[in-house]
C-alpha cells in the first residue's frame, strides 16, 4: 500500500530554512526619515518599513490586498487623527496597525466595512539607533512576540557608524562564514589587522551557552590582535557572542572604555543575506577621530568575507556537502543544533532548551 502518512508541519521555520517567531533587523534608525517609507525583503517577503511624521516606526506587508500594488510606493497622510499609508493606485489607507482606515471609492450608503481589510503588521522595536521587526510563524497572528527584542547591554543612543553589505548566500552559510574562527589569517591579512608576518598561534578559548546561543567568555585578546591595544591601551578584555536567528556581537572593554560591534543578518532571498554592522563605543576618544579611517577599514573587512562567499558559491554549484572538522567547525555544528532545537520547541509547544554545553575549543589561527 502507498505510504499516505505525512510529517507533521513544523513551526518556527520556513521551507527555505529561515527561523520564524524571531526578531530580525529591519533598518538602522537613520534610514527611516519621518514621513517616509521604503521596501525591504525579509524571509523572502516584501515589507514596507517607515516612520510616521510623528516619529513612530512601523512595518507592514508591502502588498495592497486590493490590486497588489506595493504600499511603499504611496504616501503618508493623516486620516481621522492618525497617520496612514495610502496606496498609490486607489487611495486605500492603512494604519500602522495594518487595518484599512479608508476606501475613497465607497459611497456613504455602501455596506462594505473597510476595517475588515487588513495587511500583515510586523511588531517593531527601536533601540540605540536600530529598528527590529518580529516575524511570527503564523502571518495572521496578532499576539505579542514570544521572545523579547534583542538586547545587547548598555549602549549609546546612536552608533558611531554603520556599514552594510549583501552576501550572495543563504543565511546559514553567511552565519557559518562569519563565525568561522580559522579564516582570519588568510582572509583578513591586511597589515593593520593580521599581517602574514605574525604567523599562526594557538588559540584556546572558553565557550559557554547563552540565551539561544553561545559566547566566547571574557578573556584577554590574542597577542596578535594589536589594533585592540592601540585603541584601548592595556588590560583589555574581549568577548564574542552569537544568538539566534543571526546576531553576532563583540565587546572590547577595559575600565575606561567599551566598544560593541554588532553584526545583524537579515535573510532576503535563498541566496541573498543582508549584513548590517553597527559599532557603538564609550570612552576611547581615538575612535571618534578615527571614524573616517575605521569605517572603510570595517567595510573592507566585511567585503573580504563576502568575496569568500562568492568563491564558495563556485564550488557549491557542483557539490552541496561540506567537510566540518573539530574544533574550528564546532560553532557551525552548534548553529545547526540550535536551529533544530528552536524548531522542535516551537513545534512541540515547549520552552527552548539550549543543547550547548560549556567547553574549551583549541585551534591554530
KEKE-3310 file (N, C-alpha, C; in steps of 0.2 Angstrom, whole numbers, plus 5000, padded with zeros to 4 digits):
npx = (5004:5002:5012:5003:5005:5010:5023:5022:5018:5030:5034:5040:5050:5053:5050:5061:5071:5072:5072:5057:5045:5054:5065:5071:5084:5077:5081:5094:5090:5092:5089:5076:5067:5056:5039:5042:5045:5051:5054:5059:5066:5062:5065:5061:5049:5040:5042:5036:5044:5044:5043:5032:5026:5025:5035:5034:5040:5036:5031:5024:5016:5021:5011:4997:4981:4971:4974:4986:4997:5013:5013:5023:5026:5017:5010:5011:4998:4987:4973:4958:4964:4975:4991:4992:4996:4995:4989:4995:4987:4972:4970:4967:4969:4980:4983:4996:4994:4990:4977:4964:4959:4952:4943:4942:4933:4921:4904:4893:4882:4887:4888:4900:4913:4927:4936:4937:4947:4964:4981:4996:5004:5020:5027:5037:5053:5062:5079:5093:5097:5094:5081:5071:5061:5048:5045:5032:5027:5014:5006:4995:4993:4990:4996:5006:5024:5034:5046:5058:5063:5080:5094:5108:5115:5121:5121:5126:5114:5115:5124:5141:5145:5139:5139:5135:5132:5129:5128:5130:5122:5114:5106:5111:5124:5130:5130:5138:5150:5154:5156:5166:5182:5195:5198:5204:5218:5220:5211:5209:5221:5227:5239:5236:5228:5230:5244:5253:5266:5264:5261:5254:5246:5242:5226:5215:5200:5187:5171:5154:5136:5123:5108:5098:5110:5128:5144:5160:5168:5173:5189:5207:5213:5220:5238:5242:5232:5234:5228:5217:5224:5231:5220:5213:5222:5230:5226:5215:5199:5190:5175:5165:5149:5135:5118:5103:5091:5101:5113:5128:5140:5153:5162:5173:5183:5189:5193:5191:5185:5173:5168:5156:5153:5141:5134:5122:5111:5100:5089:5085:5082:5084:5097:5103:5108:5106:5118:5121:5131:5134:5142:5146:5152:5159:5170:5187:5193:5200:5194:5183:5190:5195:5185:5183:5193:5191:5179:5179:5189:5182:5172:5179:5184:5173:5168:5178:5175:5163:5168:5174:5163:5157:5167:5165:5153:5155:5160:5149:5140:5142:5144:5136:5138:5148:5164:5166:5176:5182:5192:5187:5176:5165:5157:5149:5142:5135:5127:5118:5112:5106:5096:5088:5084:5076:5066:5060:5056:5046:5037:5033:5027:5034:5046:5062:5077:5093:5105:5119:5134:5146:5163:5180:5188:5201:5212:5223:5227)
npy = (4994:5011:5024:5034:5043:5058:5070:5079:5096:5109:5121:5137:5138:5141:5134:5137:5137:5147:5155:5157:5166:5175:5189:5201:5212:5227:5240:5252:5266:5279:5277:5278:5291:5304:5303:5295:5280:5264:5249:5233:5217:5202:5187:5182:5189:5204:5219:5234:5247:5260:5277:5287:5305:5308:5301:5288:5271:5259:5243:5234:5222:5223:5224:5229:5223:5225:5227:5223:5232:5239:5246:5254:5262:5273:5287:5295:5300:5309:5302:5304:5308:5300:5293:5287:5275:5278:5269:5270:5267:5266:5273:5268:5268:5263:5260:5260:5249:5240:5239:5244:5260:5269:5269:5277:5276:5271:5274:5284:5276:5263:5246:5240:5237:5245:5242:5229:5224:5220:5222:5212:5216:5219:5218:5230:5236:5248:5254:5261:5266:5257:5247:5234:5220:5209:5192:5183:5165:5162:5171:5178:5180:5189:5191:5195:5195:5180:5180:5192:5208:5209:5212:5220:5225:5239:5254:5268:5280:5282:5274:5274:5272:5264:5251:5242:5227:5215:5198:5185:5173:5159:5162:5153:5149:5161:5164:5154:5157:5169:5166:5158:5153:5151:5157:5170:5173:5171:5177:5190:5197:5210:5223:5231:5223:5208:5204:5193:5191:5189:5176:5160:5156:5147:5146:5146:5145:5149:5143:5146:5142:5153:5164:5157:5154:5156:5160:5166:5167:5181:5187:5190:5198:5190:5190:5194:5203:5217:5229:5231:5235:5247:5256:5255:5253:5246:5231:5225:5217:5205:5198:5187:5185:5175:5174:5166:5173:5177:5185:5193:5198:5208:5212:5224:5229:5239:5246:5259:5261:5255:5245:5240:5229:5225:5213:5210:5199:5198:5188:5189:5183:5166:5165:5177:5188:5201:5210:5220:5231:5237:5249:5254:5265:5269:5281:5279:5290:5291:5284:5292:5301:5293:5288:5292:5284:5271:5267:5264:5254:5244:5241:5236:5224:5217:5215:5207:5194:5193:5191:5179:5171:5172:5165:5153:5149:5145:5132:5126:5126:5114:5104:5100:5096:5099:5098:5096:5099:5096:5108:5119:5120:5118:5128:5130:5118:5119:5130:5124:5114:5122:5128:5117:5114:5125:5124:5112:5115:5125:5118:5108:5115:5119:5126:5133:5124:5125:5116:5117:5114:5120:5122:5121:5127:5123:5129:5133:5149)
npz = (5000:4997:5005:5015:5025:5032:5037:5052:5051:5053:5065:5068:5058:5041:5024:5017:5027:5036:5052:5061:5072:5077:5080:5068:5061:5054:5049:5051:5062:5056:5043:5042:5038:5045:5040:5028:5019:5014:5004:5009:5009:5018:5024:5012:5009:5004:5013:5019:5027:5038:5044:5054:5052:5065:5071:5074:5071:5059:5052:5038:5028:5011:5001:4994:4997:4988:4973:4973:4973:4978:4994:4998:4988:4990:4999:5015:5025:5035:5043:5050:5062:5064:5058:5041:5028:5011:4998:4981:4970:4971:4982:4995:5012:5025:5042:5055:5062:5053:5049:5037:5035:5026:5011:4998:4987:4991:4993:5003:5008:5006:5010:5013:5024:5028:5038:5040:5032:5031:5031:5034:5049:5056:5072:5079:5086:5092:5096:5102:5090:5080:5071:5074:5068:5071:5066:5065:5065:5061:5049:5051:5065:5079:5091:5106:5103:5106:5111:5119:5111:5104:5115:5120:5130:5139:5129:5119:5113:5099:5086:5082:5069:5054:5044:5028:5019:5006:5006:4994:4998:5006:5022:5032:5027:5027:5041:5046:5039:5045:5058:5058:5065:5060:5048:5048:5047:5034:5026:5031:5031:5031:5034:5045:5053:5054:5049:5037:5043:5056:5059:5063:5078:5093:5098:5112:5118:5130:5129:5132:5135:5131:5131:5119:5111:5111:5118:5117:5132:5143:5140:5139:5124:5109:5107:5095:5091:5089:5086:5095:5107:5103:5102:5114:5124:5139:5148:5142:5138:5130:5122:5113:5106:5100:5094:5090:5079:5070:5076:5079:5091:5097:5111:5117:5130:5144:5160:5156:5144:5132:5118:5106:5093:5082:5072:5061:5053:5040:5031:5014:5002:4995:4991:4996:5008:5019:5027:5041:5050:5066:5076:5092:5105:5120:5129:5124:5115:5104:5094:5090:5082:5073:5064:5050:5045:5051:5047:5032:5034:5041:5032:5022:5028:5030:5017:5012:5018:5011:4998:4999:5001:4988:4981:4987:4982:4969:4971:4977:4967:4961:4971:4986:4999:5013:5022:5039:5053:5069:5080:5074:5067:5076:5080:5069:5069:5081:5078:5069:5077:5087:5079:5075:5088:5091:5081:5085:5098:5096:5088:5097:5107:5119:5131:5125:5125:5128:5119:5120:5128:5140:5135:5131:5116:5104:5092:5078:5073)
capx = (5000:5006:5013:4999:5007:5014:5026:5018:5021:5035:5033:5047:5055:5050:5053:5068:5076:5073:5068:5051:5044:5060:5067:5077:5085:5074:5085:5096:5085:5094:5086:5069:5065:5049:5035:5045:5045:5054:5053:5064:5064:5063:5062:5058:5043:5041:5040:5037:5046:5044:5042:5027:5028:5025:5041:5033:5042:5031:5032:5018:5017:5021:5007:4990:4977:4966:4976:4993:5002:5017:5011:5029:5025:5012:5012:5008:4993:4983:4966:4954:4969:4981:4994:4991:5000:4990:4991:4995:4983:4965:4970:4966:4974:4981:4986:5002:4992:4988:4970:4962:4955:4948:4942:4939:4928:4915:4899:4891:4877:4890:4888:4906:4916:4935:4940:4938:4953:4970:4988:5000:5008:5025:5029:5044:5056:5068:5083:5100:5099:5092:5074:5070:5054:5046:5041:5028:5026:5008:5006:4988:4994:4990:4998:5013:5030:5035:5053:5059:5068:5087:5096:5115:5118:5121:5124:5124:5108:5116:5130:5146:5145:5135:5141:5131:5134:5125:5131:5126:5122:5109:5108:5115:5131:5133:5132:5144:5156:5156:5158:5172:5187:5201:5200:5206:5225:5221:5206:5209:5228:5230:5244:5233:5225:5234:5249:5256:5272:5263:5261:5249:5247:5237:5220:5212:5195:5182:5164:5148:5130:5119:5101:5098:5116:5134:5148:5167:5168:5178:5196:5212:5213:5227:5244:5242:5227:5237:5223:5214:5228:5232:5215:5211:5228:5232:5221:5209:5196:5185:5170:5161:5143:5130:5111:5098:5092:5108:5116:5135:5142:5160:5163:5180:5182:5193:5189:5190:5181:5169:5166:5152:5152:5135:5133:5115:5110:5093:5089:5081:5081:5088:5105:5104:5108:5109:5123:5122:5135:5134:5148:5145:5158:5160:5177:5191:5192:5204:5189:5180:5195:5197:5179:5184:5198:5189:5173:5181:5193:5177:5169:5184:5185:5166:5168:5183:5170:5158:5171:5175:5156:5157:5171:5162:5147:5158:5161:5143:5137:5144:5144:5132:5141:5155:5168:5167:5180:5183:5187:5186:5169:5161:5152:5144:5138:5131:5121:5113:5109:5101:5090:5084:5080:5071:5060:5057:5052:5040:5033:5030:5024:5038:5052:5068:5082:5100:5109:5126:5137:5152:5169:5186:5190:5208:5214:5228:5225)
capy = (5000:5018:5027:5041:5047:5064:5073:5085:5103:5111:5128:5140:5138:5141:5129:5139:5136:5153:5154:5162:5168:5178:5196:5202:5219:5230:5245:5257:5271:5284:5275:5279:5298:5305:5303:5292:5273:5260:5242:5229:5210:5199:5180:5181:5193:5211:5223:5241:5249:5268:5281:5292:5311:5309:5298:5281:5267:5254:5238:5231:5218:5228:5222:5231:5217:5226:5226:5220:5237:5240:5251:5258:5267:5278:5292:5295:5305:5309:5300:5304:5309:5295:5293:5281:5274:5277:5265:5275:5265:5268:5278:5264:5270:5258:5262:5257:5243:5236:5240:5249:5266:5272:5267:5283:5275:5269:5279:5285:5271:5257:5242:5237:5239:5245:5240:5221:5223:5221:5219:5210:5220:5216:5221:5233:5238:5253:5255:5263:5268:5251:5246:5227:5218:5202:5188:5177:5160:5162:5178:5181:5180:5196:5190:5198:5191:5175:5182:5199:5210:5209:5216:5219:5228:5247:5256:5275:5281:5281:5270:5278:5272:5258:5248:5237:5223:5209:5191:5180:5166:5158:5164:5148:5149:5168:5164:5149:5160:5175:5163:5154:5156:5149:5160:5176:5175:5170:5181:5196:5198:5216:5225:5234:5218:5202:5203:5186:5190:5187:5169:5156:5155:5143:5149:5141:5149:5145:5144:5145:5143:5159:5163:5155:5155:5154:5165:5165:5171:5186:5184:5195:5196:5187:5194:5196:5207:5223:5235:5232:5239:5253:5260:5254:5253:5240:5227:5225:5211:5204:5193:5187:5181:5174:5172:5165:5169:5179:5191:5191:5204:5208:5218:5225:5234:5239:5250:5266:5262:5249:5246:5234:5229:5221:5211:5208:5195:5198:5184:5192:5178:5160:5166:5184:5189:5207:5211:5227:5231:5243:5250:5259:5265:5275:5281:5278:5296:5290:5281:5297:5304:5288:5286:5292:5278:5265:5265:5260:5248:5239:5239:5231:5218:5213:5213:5201:5189:5192:5189:5172:5168:5171:5159:5146:5148:5142:5125:5124:5124:5107:5100:5103:5093:5102:5094:5100:5096:5099:5111:5125:5119:5116:5133:5129:5112:5122:5134:5119:5111:5127:5129:5111:5114:5130:5122:5107:5118:5128:5113:5104:5120:5119:5130:5132:5121:5126:5110:5118:5113:5124:5118:5125:5125:5125:5129:5137:5155)
capz = (5000:4997:5012:5015:5031:5031:5043:5055:5049:5058:5067:5070:5052:5034:5020:5015:5032:5040:5058:5062:5079:5079:5078:5063:5060:5048:5046:5055:5063:5051:5036:5042:5040:5047:5034:5023:5019:5008:5003:5010:5009:5024:5023:5005:5009:5004:5019:5019:5034:5038:5051:5053:5054:5072:5074:5075:5066:5058:5046:5036:5021:5006:4996:4995:4996:4983:4967:4974:4972:4984:4998:4999:4983:4991:5003:5022:5025:5041:5042:5057:5068:5064:5051:5037:5022:5006:4991:4975:4965:4973:4988:5001:5018:5030:5048:5057:5064:5047:5047:5032:5038:5022:5004:4995:4981:4994:4994:5010:5009:5005:5016:5014:5030:5027:5044:5039:5027:5035:5029:5039:5053:5060:5078:5078:5092:5091:5102:5101:5083:5076:5071:5073:5067:5073:5061:5068:5061:5058:5047:5054:5072:5082:5098:5107:5102:5111:5114:5119:5106:5105:5120:5119:5136:5139:5123:5117:5109:5092:5084:5080:5062:5052:5037:5025:5013:5004:5004:4989:5001:5011:5029:5036:5025:5030:5048:5047:5037:5049:5065:5057:5068:5057:5041:5049:5045:5027:5023:5034:5032:5030:5038:5051:5057:5055:5043:5037:5047:5063:5059:5067:5085:5097:5101:5117:5121:5134:5126:5137:5132:5132:5129:5112:5108:5114:5119:5120:5138:5143:5140:5136:5117:5107:5107:5088:5090:5091:5085:5101:5112:5100:5103:5121:5129:5142:5152:5138:5138:5124:5122:5107:5107:5095:5096:5085:5072:5067:5079:5082:5093:5100:5116:5119:5135:5150:5165:5154:5138:5130:5111:5104:5086:5081:5065:5060:5047:5038:5025:5010:4997:4996:4990:4997:5015:5020:5033:5043:5056:5070:5080:5097:5110:5126:5131:5118:5111:5097:5089:5087:5077:5068:5061:5043:5043:5053:5043:5026:5036:5043:5026:5018:5032:5029:5010:5011:5019:5005:4992:5000:4999:4981:4979:4989:4978:4963:4972:4979:4961:4959:4977:4992:5006:5016:5027:5045:5057:5076:5084:5071:5064:5081:5080:5064:5071:5086:5075:5066:5083:5090:5074:5076:5095:5091:5078:5089:5104:5094:5086:5102:5112:5125:5131:5122:5130:5124:5119:5120:5135:5141:5134:5128:5110:5103:5085:5076:5069)
cpx = (5004:5006:5009:5001:5011:5017:5022:5021:5025:5033:5040:5052:5051:5053:5060:5073:5077:5069:5063:5050:5051:5061:5072:5078:5081:5078:5088:5091:5086:5091:5079:5067:5058:5045:5037:5045:5048:5053:5059:5061:5066:5060:5059:5051:5044:5038:5041:5039:5047:5043:5037:5030:5029:5031:5040:5036:5037:5034:5026:5020:5016:5017:5000:4985:4972:4968:4984:4999:5006:5014:5017:5029:5021:5015:5009:5004:4989:4976:4963:4959:4974:4984:4993:4995:4995:4993:4990:4990:4975:4965:4968:4971:4974:4985:4992:5000:4990:4981:4968:4957:4951:4949:4938:4933:4921:4910:4896:4886:4880:4890:4895:4910:4924:4939:4941:4944:4959:4976:4992:5004:5014:5027:5036:5046:5062:5072:5090:5102:5097:5084:5074:5062:5054:5042:5038:5027:5020:5007:5000:4988:4994:4992:5005:5019:5032:5042:5054:5063:5075:5089:5104:5119:5118:5125:5122:5118:5109:5123:5135:5147:5141:5138:5136:5135:5129:5129:5127:5126:5116:5111:5113:5122:5134:5135:5138:5151:5159:5158:5164:5178:5194:5203:5203:5213:5225:5216:5207:5217:5231:5235:5242:5229:5229:5239:5252:5262:5271:5263:5255:5251:5241:5232:5217:5207:5190:5175:5159:5142:5127:5112:5101:5104:5122:5138:5155:5168:5174:5185:5201:5212:5220:5232:5245:5237:5229:5232:5219:5218:5230:5226:5213:5216:5228:5225:5214:5206:5191:5181:5166:5155:5139:5124:5107:5093:5099:5111:5123:5137:5149:5160:5170:5180:5188:5189:5188:5185:5178:5167:5162:5151:5147:5134:5126:5114:5102:5092:5083:5078:5085:5095:5106:5103:5111:5113:5123:5126:5135:5140:5146:5151:5157:5167:5181:5190:5195:5199:5185:5184:5196:5191:5181:5189:5194:5183:5175:5185:5188:5173:5173:5184:5178:5166:5173:5179:5165:5161:5172:5168:5155:5161:5168:5156:5149:5158:5154:5138:5137:5143:5141:5136:5147:5158:5169:5171:5180:5190:5185:5179:5164:5155:5147:5139:5133:5125:5116:5109:5104:5095:5086:5080:5075:5065:5056:5053:5046:5035:5029:5027:5028:5043:5058:5073:5089:5103:5116:5129:5144:5158:5174:5187:5197:5209:5220:5226:5230)
cpy = (5006:5021:5034:5045:5053:5067:5079:5091:5106:5119:5131:5140:5138:5135:5130:5139:5142:5152:5159:5163:5171:5185:5197:5210:5221:5235:5249:5263:5277:5283:5277:5287:5299:5306:5300:5284:5270:5253:5238:5221:5206:5192:5179:5185:5200:5214:5230:5244:5257:5271:5287:5299:5312:5305:5290:5276:5261:5249:5234:5227:5223:5226:5225:5225:5218:5224:5224:5225:5238:5246:5256:5263:5273:5283:5292:5301:5304:5307:5300:5304:5304:5295:5286:5281:5273:5274:5270:5273:5268:5272:5274:5266:5265:5261:5258:5250:5238:5236:5245:5254:5269:5269:5272:5282:5273:5275:5279:5279:5264:5252:5239:5241:5239:5242:5232:5219:5225:5219:5217:5215:5216:5220:5224:5235:5242:5254:5256:5263:5262:5250:5238:5226:5211:5198:5182:5171:5160:5170:5181:5182:5187:5196:5193:5193:5186:5176:5189:5201:5209:5214:5215:5223:5236:5249:5264:5275:5280:5278:5276:5278:5265:5257:5243:5233:5218:5203:5187:5173:5165:5160:5159:5148:5156:5167:5160:5153:5166:5172:5159:5157:5155:5153:5167:5177:5174:5175:5188:5198:5204:5218:5228:5229:5212:5201:5196:5185:5188:5180:5166:5155:5151:5147:5144:5146:5146:5148:5142:5146:5149:5158:5163:5156:5153:5160:5163:5170:5176:5184:5190:5193:5193:5192:5197:5201:5214:5229:5237:5237:5246:5258:5260:5255:5246:5237:5227:5217:5211:5198:5193:5183:5180:5172:5172:5172:5171:5185:5189:5198:5203:5214:5218:5231:5234:5244:5258:5267:5255:5250:5239:5235:5223:5219:5208:5205:5195:5194:5188:5187:5171:5161:5174:5186:5196:5207:5218:5226:5237:5243:5256:5259:5270:5275:5281:5284:5295:5287:5287:5301:5299:5285:5286:5286:5271:5262:5261:5254:5242:5237:5234:5224:5214:5211:5207:5194:5187:5189:5181:5168:5167:5166:5153:5144:5144:5134:5122:5123:5117:5102:5103:5102:5097:5097:5098:5096:5099:5102:5118:5125:5118:5122:5132:5123:5115:5126:5129:5116:5116:5128:5123:5112:5120:5128:5116:5110:5121:5123:5109:5109:5120:5125:5128:5129:5121:5120:5111:5117:5117:5119:5123:5122:5127:5124:5134:5143:5161)
cpz = (5000:5004:5011:5021:5029:5037:5045:5053:5055:5059:5069:5064:5046:5030:5017:5021:5036:5046:5058:5070:5081:5077:5073:5063:5053:5045:5052:5056:5058:5044:5036:5044:5041:5040:5028:5024:5013:5009:5005:5009:5015:5024:5017:5004:5008:5010:5018:5026:5033:5045:5049:5054:5061:5075:5075:5069:5065:5052:5045:5029:5016:5000:4998:4993:4990:4976:4967:4973:4978:4987:4999:4993:4984:4996:5010:5022:5032:5040:5049:5063:5069:5057:5048:5031:5016:5000:4986:4970:4966:4979:4995:5006:5023:5036:5050:5060:5059:5045:5042:5035:5033:5015:5001:4990:4984:4994:5001:5012:5008:5011:5018:5020:5029:5032:5044:5035:5031:5030:5035:5043:5056:5066:5077:5085:5090:5097:5099:5094:5078:5077:5069:5072:5068:5068:5064:5063:5057:5056:5049:5061:5074:5089:5099:5105:5108:5114:5114:5113:5108:5110:5120:5125:5135:5133:5123:5113:5102:5091:5082:5072:5061:5045:5035:5020:5012:5002:4999:4992:5005:5018:5033:5034:5027:5037:5049:5045:5042:5056:5064:5060:5065:5051:5042:5046:5037:5023:5025:5036:5031:5035:5045:5056:5059:5049:5043:5042:5054:5064:5063:5074:5088:5100:5106:5120:5125:5131:5131:5133:5135:5130:5121:5108:5112:5114:5120:5126:5138:5144:5137:5128:5115:5107:5100:5086:5092:5090:5091:5106:5109:5102:5111:5126:5133:5146:5148:5138:5132:5125:5116:5108:5100:5098:5090:5085:5069:5069:5081:5084:5097:5105:5118:5124:5140:5155:5162:5148:5136:5122:5110:5097:5085:5074:5065:5053:5046:5032:5021:5005:4999:4996:4991:5004:5016:5027:5035:5050:5059:5074:5085:5101:5115:5128:5124:5113:5104:5092:5086:5081:5071:5063:5053:5041:5045:5049:5037:5028:5037:5037:5022:5021:5030:5021:5008:5013:5014:4999:4993:4999:4992:4978:4981:4985:4971:4965:4974:4973:4959:4965:4983:4998:5007:5021:5033:5050:5064:5076:5080:5068:5070:5081:5075:5066:5077:5083:5072:5072:5086:5085:5075:5083:5094:5087:5082:5095:5102:5091:5091:5108:5118:5125:5128:5127:5126:5125:5120:5127:5135:5139:5131:5121:5108:5095:5084:5072:5070)
residu = (UNK:UNK:UNK:UNK:UNK:UNK:UNK:UNK:UNK:UNK:UNK:UNK:UNK:UNK:UNK:UNK:UNK:UNK:UNK:UNK:UNK:UNK:UNK:UNK:UNK:UNK:UNK:UNK:UNK:UNK:UNK:UNK:UNK:UNK:UNK:UNK:UNK:UNK:UNK:UNK:UNK:UNK:UNK:UNK:UNK:UNK:UNK:UNK:UNK:UNK:UNK:UNK:UNK:UNK:UNK:UNK:UNK:UNK:UNK:UNK:UNK:UNK:UNK:UNK:UNK:UNK:UNK:UNK:UNK:UNK:UNK:UNK:UNK:UNK:UNK:UNK:UNK:UNK:UNK:UNK:UNK:UNK:UNK:UNK:UNK:UNK:UNK:UNK:UNK:UNK:UNK:UNK:UNK:UNK:UNK:UNK:UNK:UNK:UNK:UNK:UNK:UNK:UNK:UNK:UNK:UNK:UNK:UNK:UNK:UNK:UNK:UNK:UNK:UNK:UNK:UNK:UNK:UNK:UNK:UNK:UNK:UNK:UNK:UNK:UNK:UNK:UNK:UNK:UNK:UNK:UNK:UNK:UNK:UNK:UNK:UNK:UNK:UNK:UNK:UNK:UNK:UNK:UNK:UNK:UNK:UNK:UNK:UNK:UNK:UNK:UNK:UNK:UNK:UNK:UNK:UNK:UNK:UNK:UNK:UNK:UNK:UNK:UNK:UNK:UNK:UNK:UNK:UNK:UNK:UNK:UNK:UNK:UNK:UNK:UNK:UNK:UNK:UNK:UNK:UNK:UNK:UNK:UNK:UNK:UNK:UNK:UNK:UNK:UNK:UNK:UNK:UNK:UNK:UNK:UNK:UNK:UNK:UNK:UNK:UNK:UNK:UNK:UNK:UNK:UNK:UNK:UNK:UNK:UNK:UNK:UNK:UNK:UNK:UNK:UNK:UNK:UNK:UNK:UNK:UNK:UNK:UNK:UNK:UNK:UNK:UNK:UNK:UNK:UNK:UNK:UNK:UNK:UNK:UNK:UNK:UNK:UNK:UNK:UNK:UNK:UNK:UNK:UNK:UNK:UNK:UNK:UNK:UNK:UNK:UNK:UNK:UNK:UNK:UNK:UNK:UNK:UNK:UNK:UNK:UNK:UNK:UNK:UNK:UNK:UNK:UNK:UNK:UNK:UNK:UNK:UNK:UNK:UNK:UNK:UNK:UNK:UNK:UNK:UNK:UNK:UNK:UNK:UNK:UNK:UNK:UNK:UNK:UNK:UNK:UNK:UNK:UNK:UNK:UNK:UNK:UNK:UNK:UNK:UNK:UNK:UNK:UNK:UNK:UNK:UNK:UNK:UNK:UNK:UNK:UNK:UNK:UNK:UNK:UNK:UNK:UNK:UNK:UNK:UNK:UNK:UNK:UNK:UNK:UNK:UNK:UNK:UNK:UNK:UNK:UNK:UNK:UNK:UNK:UNK:UNK:UNK:UNK:UNK:UNK:UNK:UNK:UNK:UNK:UNK:UNK:UNK:UNK:UNK:UNK:UNK:UNK:UNK:UNK:UNK:UNK:UNK:UNK:UNK:UNK:UNK:UNK:UNK:UNK:UNK:UNK)
# end
